Amino acid sequence: MFSKSKINEPGPKAGSDGTAKPAVAEKPTMPPRASDPAPAPKAKPPASQLSSDLHITGNLKTTGDIQIEGQIDGDIRAHLLTVGEGATVRGEVVADDVVVNGRVIGRVRGLKVRLTSTARVEGDIIHKTIAIESGAHFEGSVQRQDDPLNASANAKPPVVTKTEG
């Protein structure tokens, strides 16, 4: 009833001339049709992470996401910036989304700014939307703007002081 035949075995088949033939014929490639589903979008690259033992002096700029766990002495510009609980940033922070879990000493500018309960911010915040959790420490002013990322919109006229001599 059942027999083991060489016909069903995988591997090359011998032709009549003794040469090996592939077990499966290659399928010709066809151009994609309009009705075919689109290929899946490429996965978003992971956020760059600066570890807790890292101390950087200088500015950081990226179009991607960045997570700070160490200490930065300089300005940061990114798409999404997360300041970790043990991190300290001394400088201006500019990002579409800013999440502060640690310490920022300087101005924060972002479309969405979130200070968690462990955040410590010493500086002004310019935002479109803001969320401040209970327990966050904040010293500075808060200003809402439709375009907080545009530096010229944030420029204030210079304050002129006159001293009598």
mmCIF file of the C-alpha atoms, coordinates in Angstrom:
data_MODEL
# 
_entry.id   MODEL 
# 
loop_
_atom_site.group_PDB 
_atom_site.id 
_atom_site.type_symbol 
_atom_site.label_atom_id 
_atom_site.label_alt_id 
_atom_site.label_comp_id 
_atom_site.label_asym_id 
_atom_site.label_entity_id 
_atom_site.label_seq_id 
_atom_site.pdbx_PDB_ins_code 
_atom_site.Cartn_x 
_atom_site.Cartn_y 
_atom_site.Cartn_z 
_atom_site.occupancy 
_atom_site.B_iso_or_equiv 
_atom_site.pdbx_formal_charge 
_atom_site.auth_seq_id 
_atom_site.auth_comp_id 
_atom_site.auth_asym_id 
_atom_site.auth_atom_id 
_atom_site.pdbx_PDB_model_num 
ATOM 1   C CA . MET A 1 1   ? 0.000  0.000   0.000   1.00 0.00 ? 1   MET A CA 1 
ATOM 2   C CA . PHE A 1 2   ? 2.723  2.485   0.962   1.00 0.00 ? 2   PHE A CA 1 
ATOM 3   C CA . SER A 1 3   ? 6.143  2.250   -0.532  1.00 0.00 ? 3   SER A CA 1 
ATOM 4   C CA . LYS A 1 4   ? 9.207  4.404   -0.337  1.00 0.00 ? 4   LYS A CA 1 
ATOM 5   C CA . SER A 1 5   ? 9.871  5.739   -3.761  1.00 0.00 ? 5   SER A CA 1 
ATOM 6   C CA . LYS A 1 6   ? 12.682 7.960   -4.966  1.00 0.00 ? 6   LYS A CA 1 
ATOM 7   C CA . ILE A 1 7   ? 10.082 10.224  -6.567  1.00 0.00 ? 7   ILE A CA 1 
ATOM 8   C CA . ASN A 1 8   ? 9.061  11.753  -3.208  1.00 0.00 ? 8   ASN A CA 1 
ATOM 9   C CA . GLU A 1 9   ? 12.564 12.156  -1.819  1.00 0.00 ? 9   GLU A CA 1 
ATOM 10  C CA . PRO A 1 10  ? 13.945 15.699  -1.599  1.00 0.00 ? 10  PRO A CA 1 
ATOM 11  C CA . GLY A 1 11  ? 17.161 16.595  -3.375  1.00 0.00 ? 11  GLY A CA 1 
ATOM 12  C CA . PRO A 1 12  ? 18.361 16.715  -6.961  1.00 0.00 ? 12  PRO A CA 1 
ATOM 13  C CA . LYS A 1 13  ? 16.816 14.313  -9.448  1.00 0.00 ? 13  LYS A CA 1 
ATOM 14  C CA . ALA A 1 14  ? 18.922 12.616  -12.028 1.00 0.00 ? 14  ALA A CA 1 
ATOM 15  C CA . GLY A 1 15  ? 17.928 13.314  -15.612 1.00 0.00 ? 15  GLY A CA 1 
ATOM 16  C CA . SER A 1 16  ? 18.052 10.902  -18.490 1.00 0.00 ? 16  SER A CA 1 
ATOM 17  C CA . ASP A 1 17  ? 21.535 12.178  -19.360 1.00 0.00 ? 17  ASP A CA 1 
ATOM 18  C CA . GLY A 1 18  ? 22.806 11.613  -15.778 1.00 0.00 ? 18  GLY A CA 1 
ATOM 19  C CA . THR A 1 19  ? 22.928 15.334  -14.829 1.00 0.00 ? 19  THR A CA 1 
ATOM 20  C CA . ALA A 1 20  ? 21.299 16.586  -11.648 1.00 0.00 ? 20  ALA A CA 1 
ATOM 21  C CA . LYS A 1 21  ? 18.121 18.650  -11.975 1.00 0.00 ? 21  LYS A CA 1 
ATOM 22  C CA . PRO A 1 22  ? 16.715 20.884  -9.222  1.00 0.00 ? 22  PRO A CA 1 
ATOM 23  C CA . ALA A 1 23  ? 13.891 19.376  -7.203  1.00 0.00 ? 23  ALA A CA 1 
ATOM 24  C CA . VAL A 1 24  ? 11.822 22.572  -7.407  1.00 0.00 ? 24  VAL A CA 1 
ATOM 25  C CA . ALA A 1 25  ? 11.641 24.758  -10.463 1.00 0.00 ? 25  ALA A CA 1 
ATOM 26  C CA . GLU A 1 26  ? 12.286 28.433  -9.848  1.00 0.00 ? 26  GLU A CA 1 
ATOM 27  C CA . LYS A 1 27  ? 9.218  30.602  -10.114 1.00 0.00 ? 27  LYS A CA 1 
ATOM 28  C CA . PRO A 1 28  ? 9.570  33.615  -12.398 1.00 0.00 ? 28  PRO A CA 1 
ATOM 29  C CA . THR A 1 29  ? 9.252  36.894  -10.558 1.00 0.00 ? 29  THR A CA 1 
ATOM 30  C CA . MET A 1 30  ? 6.255  38.994  -11.441 1.00 0.00 ? 30  MET A CA 1 
ATOM 31  C CA . PRO A 1 31  ? 5.999  42.743  -10.964 1.00 0.00 ? 31  PRO A CA 1 
ATOM 32  C CA . PRO A 1 32  ? 3.735  43.694  -8.036  1.00 0.00 ? 32  PRO A CA 1 
ATOM 33  C CA . ARG A 1 33  ? 0.126  44.406  -8.941  1.00 0.00 ? 33  ARG A CA 1 
ATOM 34  C CA . ALA A 1 34  ? -1.707 47.498  -7.742  1.00 0.00 ? 34  ALA A CA 1 
ATOM 35  C CA . SER A 1 35  ? -4.034 45.265  -5.731  1.00 0.00 ? 35  SER A CA 1 
ATOM 36  C CA . ASP A 1 36  ? -1.127 43.664  -3.838  1.00 0.00 ? 36  ASP A CA 1 
ATOM 37  C CA . PRO A 1 37  ? -0.754 44.900  -0.248  1.00 0.00 ? 37  PRO A CA 1 
ATOM 38  C CA . ALA A 1 38  ? 2.016  47.417  0.329   1.00 0.00 ? 38  ALA A CA 1 
ATOM 39  C CA . PRO A 1 39  ? 5.178  46.109  1.979   1.00 0.00 ? 39  PRO A CA 1 
ATOM 40  C CA . ALA A 1 40  ? 5.356  46.613  5.721   1.00 0.00 ? 40  ALA A CA 1 
ATOM 41  C CA . PRO A 1 41  ? 6.948  49.933  6.727   1.00 0.00 ? 41  PRO A CA 1 
ATOM 42  C CA . LYS A 1 42  ? 10.508 49.785  7.986   1.00 0.00 ? 42  LYS A CA 1 
ATOM 43  C CA . ALA A 1 43  ? 10.839 49.491  11.719  1.00 0.00 ? 43  ALA A CA 1 
ATOM 44  C CA . LYS A 1 44  ? 11.702 52.703  13.536  1.00 0.00 ? 44  LYS A CA 1 
ATOM 45  C CA . PRO A 1 45  ? 15.312 52.699  14.697  1.00 0.00 ? 45  PRO A CA 1 
ATOM 46  C CA . PRO A 1 46  ? 15.762 52.427  18.450  1.00 0.00 ? 46  PRO A CA 1 
ATOM 47  C CA . ALA A 1 47  ? 16.561 55.508  20.488  1.00 0.00 ? 47  ALA A CA 1 
ATOM 48  C CA . SER A 1 48  ? 20.190 56.379  21.026  1.00 0.00 ? 48  SER A CA 1 
ATOM 49  C CA . GLN A 1 49  ? 21.009 55.887  24.687  1.00 0.00 ? 49  GLN A CA 1 
ATOM 50  C CA . LEU A 1 50  ? 23.752 57.650  26.592  1.00 0.00 ? 50  LEU A CA 1 
ATOM 51  C CA . SER A 1 51  ? 24.654 55.554  29.638  1.00 0.00 ? 51  SER A CA 1 
ATOM 52  C CA . SER A 1 52  ? 24.848 56.750  33.220  1.00 0.00 ? 52  SER A CA 1 
ATOM 53  C CA . ASP A 1 53  ? 28.676 56.681  33.327  1.00 0.00 ? 53  ASP A CA 1 
ATOM 54  C CA . LEU A 1 54  ? 28.935 59.016  30.321  1.00 0.00 ? 54  LEU A CA 1 
ATOM 55  C CA . HIS A 1 55  ? 29.730 62.738  30.722  1.00 0.00 ? 55  HIS A CA 1 
ATOM 56  C CA . ILE A 1 56  ? 29.568 64.800  27.536  1.00 0.00 ? 56  ILE A CA 1 
ATOM 57  C CA . THR A 1 57  ? 30.653 68.417  27.155  1.00 0.00 ? 57  THR A CA 1 
ATOM 58  C CA . GLY A 1 58  ? 29.241 69.773  23.906  1.00 0.00 ? 58  GLY A CA 1 
ATOM 59  C CA . ASN A 1 59  ? 26.031 69.999  21.942  1.00 0.00 ? 59  ASN A CA 1 
ATOM 60  C CA . LEU A 1 60  ? 24.024 67.025  20.680  1.00 0.00 ? 60  LEU A CA 1 
ATOM 61  C CA . LYS A 1 61  ? 21.823 67.136  17.573  1.00 0.00 ? 61  LYS A CA 1 
ATOM 62  C CA . THR A 1 62  ? 19.802 64.312  16.037  1.00 0.00 ? 62  THR A CA 1 
ATOM 63  C CA . THR A 1 63  ? 16.629 63.885  14.008  1.00 0.00 ? 63  THR A CA 1 
ATOM 64  C CA . GLY A 1 64  ? 15.928 60.694  15.939  1.00 0.00 ? 64  GLY A CA 1 
ATOM 65  C CA . ASP A 1 65  ? 15.151 59.760  19.514  1.00 0.00 ? 65  ASP A CA 1 
ATOM 66  C CA . ILE A 1 66  ? 17.640 60.005  22.351  1.00 0.00 ? 66  ILE A CA 1 
ATOM 67  C CA . GLN A 1 67  ? 17.612 58.852  25.961  1.00 0.00 ? 67  GLN A CA 1 
ATOM 68  C CA . ILE A 1 68  ? 20.019 60.500  28.390  1.00 0.00 ? 68  ILE A CA 1 
ATOM 69  C CA . GLU A 1 69  ? 21.113 58.607  31.491  1.00 0.00 ? 69  GLU A CA 1 
ATOM 70  C CA . GLY A 1 70  ? 24.421 60.403  32.075  1.00 0.00 ? 70  GLY A CA 1 
ATOM 71  C CA . GLN A 1 71  ? 25.484 64.049  32.310  1.00 0.00 ? 71  GLN A CA 1 
ATOM 72  C CA . ILE A 1 72  ? 25.397 66.520  29.411  1.00 0.00 ? 72  ILE A CA 1 
ATOM 73  C CA . ASP A 1 73  ? 26.921 70.000  29.539  1.00 0.00 ? 73  ASP A CA 1 
ATOM 74  C CA . GLY A 1 74  ? 25.555 71.497  26.324  1.00 0.00 ? 74  GLY A CA 1 
ATOM 75  C CA . ASP A 1 75  ? 22.435 71.965  24.256  1.00 0.00 ? 75  ASP A CA 1 
ATOM 76  C CA . ILE A 1 76  ? 20.392 69.051  22.922  1.00 0.00 ? 76  ILE A CA 1 
ATOM 77  C CA . ARG A 1 77  ? 18.139 68.990  19.858  1.00 0.00 ? 77  ARG A CA 1 
ATOM 78  C CA . ALA A 1 78  ? 16.188 65.834  18.998  1.00 0.00 ? 78  ALA A CA 1 
ATOM 79  C CA . HIS A 1 79  ? 12.850 64.442  17.868  1.00 0.00 ? 79  HIS A CA 1 
ATOM 80  C CA . LEU A 1 80  ? 12.064 62.697  21.157  1.00 0.00 ? 80  LEU A CA 1 
ATOM 81  C CA . LEU A 1 81  ? 14.231 63.388  24.185  1.00 0.00 ? 81  LEU A CA 1 
ATOM 82  C CA . THR A 1 82  ? 13.979 61.425  27.407  1.00 0.00 ? 82  THR A CA 1 
ATOM 83  C CA . VAL A 1 83  ? 16.039 62.601  30.372  1.00 0.00 ? 83  VAL A CA 1 
ATOM 84  C CA . GLY A 1 84  ? 16.514 59.610  32.671  1.00 0.00 ? 84  GLY A CA 1 
ATOM 85  C CA . GLU A 1 85  ? 15.977 59.688  36.422  1.00 0.00 ? 85  GLU A CA 1 
ATOM 86  C CA . GLY A 1 86  ? 19.685 59.904  37.259  1.00 0.00 ? 86  GLY A CA 1 
ATOM 87  C CA . ALA A 1 87  ? 20.587 62.204  34.354  1.00 0.00 ? 87  ALA A CA 1 
ATOM 88  C CA . THR A 1 88  ? 21.562 65.887  34.432  1.00 0.00 ? 88  THR A CA 1 
ATOM 89  C CA . VAL A 1 89  ? 21.429 68.224  31.449  1.00 0.00 ? 89  VAL A CA 1 
ATOM 90  C CA . ARG A 1 90  ? 22.963 71.702  31.706  1.00 0.00 ? 90  ARG A CA 1 
ATOM 91  C CA . GLY A 1 91  ? 21.877 73.586  28.601  1.00 0.00 ? 91  GLY A CA 1 
ATOM 92  C CA . GLU A 1 92  ? 18.915 74.214  26.346  1.00 0.00 ? 92  GLU A CA 1 
ATOM 93  C CA . VAL A 1 93  ? 16.720 71.273  25.391  1.00 0.00 ? 93  VAL A CA 1 
ATOM 94  C CA . VAL A 1 94  ? 14.738 71.437  22.128  1.00 0.00 ? 94  VAL A CA 1 
ATOM 95  C CA . ALA A 1 95  ? 12.614 68.508  20.907  1.00 0.00 ? 95  ALA A CA 1 
ATOM 96  C CA . ASP A 1 96  ? 9.201  67.673  19.512  1.00 0.00 ? 96  ASP A CA 1 
ATOM 97  C CA . ASP A 1 97  ? 8.551  65.550  22.610  1.00 0.00 ? 97  ASP A CA 1 
ATOM 98  C CA . VAL A 1 98  ? 10.427 66.063  25.871  1.00 0.00 ? 98  VAL A CA 1 
ATOM 99  C CA . VAL A 1 99  ? 10.060 63.723  28.856  1.00 0.00 ? 99  VAL A CA 1 
ATOM 100 C CA . VAL A 1 100 ? 12.000 64.765  31.949  1.00 0.00 ? 100 VAL A CA 1 
ATOM 101 C CA . ASN A 1 101 ? 12.522 62.179  34.673  1.00 0.00 ? 101 ASN A CA 1 
ATOM 102 C CA . GLY A 1 102 ? 15.821 63.654  35.899  1.00 0.00 ? 102 GLY A CA 1 
ATOM 103 C CA . ARG A 1 103 ? 17.351 67.122  36.114  1.00 0.00 ? 103 ARG A CA 1 
ATOM 104 C CA . VAL A 1 104 ? 17.488 69.899  33.509  1.00 0.00 ? 104 VAL A CA 1 
ATOM 105 C CA . ILE A 1 105 ? 19.230 73.200  34.229  1.00 0.00 ? 105 ILE A CA 1 
ATOM 106 C CA . GLY A 1 106 ? 18.320 75.446  31.310  1.00 0.00 ? 106 GLY A CA 1 
ATOM 107 C CA . ARG A 1 107 ? 15.477 76.249  28.948  1.00 0.00 ? 107 ARG A CA 1 
ATOM 108 C CA . VAL A 1 108 ? 13.176 73.497  27.695  1.00 0.00 ? 108 VAL A CA 1 
ATOM 109 C CA . ARG A 1 109 ? 11.392 73.966  24.345  1.00 0.00 ? 109 ARG A CA 1 
ATOM 110 C CA . GLY A 1 110 ? 9.034  71.349  22.961  1.00 0.00 ? 110 GLY A CA 1 
ATOM 111 C CA . LEU A 1 111 ? 5.719  70.698  21.290  1.00 0.00 ? 111 LEU A CA 1 
ATOM 112 C CA . LYS A 1 112 ? 4.885  68.267  24.100  1.00 0.00 ? 112 LYS A CA 1 
ATOM 113 C CA . VAL A 1 113 ? 6.699  68.590  27.417  1.00 0.00 ? 113 VAL A CA 1 
ATOM 114 C CA . ARG A 1 114 ? 6.153  66.167  30.290  1.00 0.00 ? 114 ARG A CA 1 
ATOM 115 C CA . LEU A 1 115 ? 7.686  66.471  33.747  1.00 0.00 ? 115 LEU A CA 1 
ATOM 116 C CA . THR A 1 116 ? 7.315  63.254  35.718  1.00 0.00 ? 116 THR A CA 1 
ATOM 117 C CA . SER A 1 117 ? 7.160  63.065  39.494  1.00 0.00 ? 117 SER A CA 1 
ATOM 118 C CA . THR A 1 118 ? 10.970 62.670  39.707  1.00 0.00 ? 118 THR A CA 1 
ATOM 119 C CA . ALA A 1 119 ? 11.755 65.661  37.436  1.00 0.00 ? 119 ALA A CA 1 
ATOM 120 C CA . ARG A 1 120 ? 13.782 68.706  38.543  1.00 0.00 ? 120 ARG A CA 1 
ATOM 121 C CA . VAL A 1 121 ? 13.780 71.605  36.088  1.00 0.00 ? 121 VAL A CA 1 
ATOM 122 C CA . GLU A 1 122 ? 15.516 74.905  36.741  1.00 0.00 ? 122 GLU A CA 1 
ATOM 123 C CA . GLY A 1 123 ? 14.717 77.092  33.759  1.00 0.00 ? 123 GLY A CA 1 
ATOM 124 C CA . ASP A 1 124 ? 11.928 78.316  31.530  1.00 0.00 ? 124 ASP A CA 1 
ATOM 125 C CA . ILE A 1 125 ? 9.644  75.970  29.619  1.00 0.00 ? 125 ILE A CA 1 
ATOM 126 C CA . ILE A 1 126 ? 8.240  76.990  26.239  1.00 0.00 ? 126 ILE A CA 1 
ATOM 127 C CA . HIS A 1 127 ? 5.672  74.480  25.009  1.00 0.00 ? 127 HIS A CA 1 
ATOM 128 C CA . LYS A 1 128 ? 2.571  73.784  22.973  1.00 0.00 ? 128 LYS A CA 1 
ATOM 129 C CA . THR A 1 129 ? 1.236  71.245  25.487  1.00 0.00 ? 129 THR A CA 1 
ATOM 130 C CA . ILE A 1 130 ? 2.585  70.454  28.939  1.00 0.00 ? 130 ILE A CA 1 
ATOM 131 C CA . ALA A 1 131 ? 1.980  67.913  31.674  1.00 0.00 ? 131 ALA A CA 1 
ATOM 132 C CA . ILE A 1 132 ? 3.482  68.211  35.144  1.00 0.00 ? 132 ILE A CA 1 
ATOM 133 C CA . GLU A 1 133 ? 3.020  65.279  37.480  1.00 0.00 ? 133 GLU A CA 1 
ATOM 134 C CA . SER A 1 134 ? 2.581  65.713  41.193  1.00 0.00 ? 134 SER A CA 1 
ATOM 135 C CA . GLY A 1 135 ? 5.984  65.703  42.918  1.00 0.00 ? 135 GLY A CA 1 
ATOM 136 C CA . ALA A 1 136 ? 7.890  67.339  40.044  1.00 0.00 ? 136 ALA A CA 1 
ATOM 137 C CA . HIS A 1 137 ? 10.170 70.213  41.057  1.00 0.00 ? 137 HIS A CA 1 
ATOM 138 C CA . PHE A 1 138 ? 10.099 73.215  38.727  1.00 0.00 ? 138 PHE A CA 1 
ATOM 139 C CA . GLU A 1 139 ? 11.623 76.681  39.076  1.00 0.00 ? 139 GLU A CA 1 
ATOM 140 C CA . GLY A 1 140 ? 11.093 79.035  36.162  1.00 0.00 ? 140 GLY A CA 1 
ATOM 141 C CA . SER A 1 141 ? 8.382  80.345  33.917  1.00 0.00 ? 141 SER A CA 1 
ATOM 142 C CA . VAL A 1 142 ? 6.034  78.514  31.585  1.00 0.00 ? 142 VAL A CA 1 
ATOM 143 C CA . GLN A 1 143 ? 5.021  79.968  28.242  1.00 0.00 ? 143 GLN A CA 1 
ATOM 144 C CA . ARG A 1 144 ? 2.664  78.428  25.688  1.00 0.00 ? 144 ARG A CA 1 
ATOM 145 C CA . GLN A 1 145 ? 3.418  78.984  21.996  1.00 0.00 ? 145 GLN A CA 1 
ATOM 146 C CA . ASP A 1 146 ? 1.963  77.460  18.849  1.00 0.00 ? 146 ASP A CA 1 
ATOM 147 C CA . ASP A 1 147 ? 5.493  76.922  17.478  1.00 0.00 ? 147 ASP A CA 1 
ATOM 148 C CA . PRO A 1 148 ? 7.862  76.546  20.440  1.00 0.00 ? 148 PRO A CA 1 
ATOM 149 C CA . LEU A 1 149 ? 10.598 74.972  18.283  1.00 0.00 ? 149 LEU A CA 1 
ATOM 150 C CA . ASN A 1 150 ? 11.056 78.090  16.155  1.00 0.00 ? 150 ASN A CA 1 
ATOM 151 C CA . ALA A 1 151 ? 13.868 80.065  17.779  1.00 0.00 ? 151 ALA A CA 1 
ATOM 152 C CA . SER A 1 152 ? 12.821 83.381  16.207  1.00 0.00 ? 152 SER A CA 1 
ATOM 153 C CA . ALA A 1 153 ? 9.334  83.064  17.707  1.00 0.00 ? 153 ALA A CA 1 
ATOM 154 C CA . ASN A 1 154 ? 10.987 82.675  21.110  1.00 0.00 ? 154 ASN A CA 1 
ATOM 155 C CA . ALA A 1 155 ? 13.231 85.715  20.771  1.00 0.00 ? 155 ALA A CA 1 
ATOM 156 C CA . LYS A 1 156 ? 12.366 88.409  23.267  1.00 0.00 ? 156 LYS A CA 1 
ATOM 157 C CA . PRO A 1 157 ? 13.370 92.012  22.817  1.00 0.00 ? 157 PRO A CA 1 
ATOM 158 C CA . PRO A 1 158 ? 16.583 92.744  24.708  1.00 0.00 ? 158 PRO A CA 1 
ATOM 159 C CA . VAL A 1 159 ? 16.238 94.386  28.090  1.00 0.00 ? 159 VAL A CA 1 
ATOM 160 C CA . VAL A 1 160 ? 18.191 97.636  28.212  1.00 0.00 ? 160 VAL A CA 1 
ATOM 161 C CA . THR A 1 161 ? 19.299 98.852  31.606  1.00 0.00 ? 161 THR A CA 1 
ATOM 162 C CA . LYS A 1 162 ? 20.678 102.293 32.214  1.00 0.00 ? 162 LYS A CA 1 
ATOM 163 C CA . THR A 1 163 ? 22.968 103.099 35.087  1.00 0.00 ? 163 THR A CA 1 
ATOM 164 C CA . GLU A 1 164 ? 23.815 106.584 36.212  1.00 0.00 ? 164 GLU A CA 1 
ATOM 165 C CA . GLY A 1 165 ? 27.539 107.137 36.684  1.00 0.00 ? 165 GLY A CA 1 
# 
